[in-house]
Amino acid sequence: MGKNDTDKLLVAKALNFEGLIDYQEGSVVSRTIIDKKAGTVTLFAFDQNQSLSEHTAPYDALVYVLDGDVEVTISGKPISLKKSEATIIPANQPHSLEAKTRFKMLLIMIKS
C-alpha cells in the first residue's frame, strides 16, 4: 500500500485493534491502519523491555494502550500507562517509550 492508502480489508467493518497485530519476541512490530495527509493511525506491539529511544515529532500524538504496561516519558516526565489508558504527546516535545510488560498501543498522529 502506498502513502495515503488505507488497508481496504479494514474499511467499513467492526475492528478489534488488539487482534490486528501480534507480538514478536525481542521486537517492536508496527502496522499502519491509516496514512493520510492529515495524519496517521498505527498499531504497535512491543515485547517486554523493548523501547523507543528519545526523539521528537513535529505533530501531536495520542498514545492509547490496548494491552499491557508502558512507561512514556515526555520532556523528562515519566507517565505509567496500562490497558485502556492514554496520553497526549505534544508536538516537538522529546519523548520515549519503554515496555514494562508486553504491550500494544494505538498511535494517532495529527498533522497540522
Secondary structure as GFF3:
##gff-version 3
##sequence-region A 1 112
A	DSSP	three_ten_helix	8	10	.	.	.	ID=ss1
A	DSSP	three_ten_helix	17	20	.	.	.	ID=ss2
A	DSSP	beta_strand	28	36	.	.	.	ID=ss3
A	DSSP	beta_strand	39	46	.	.	.	ID=ss4
A	DSSP	beta_strand	51	55	.	.	.	ID=ss5
A	DSSP	beta_strand	60	67	.	.	.	ID=ss6
A	DSSP	beta_strand	69	74	.	.	.	ID=ss7
A	DSSP	beta_strand	77	82	.	.	.	ID=ss8
A	DSSP	beta_strand	86	89	.	.	.	ID=ss9
A	DSSP	beta_strand	95	99	.	.	.	ID=ss10
A	DSSP	beta_strand	103	110	.	.	.	ID=ss11
###
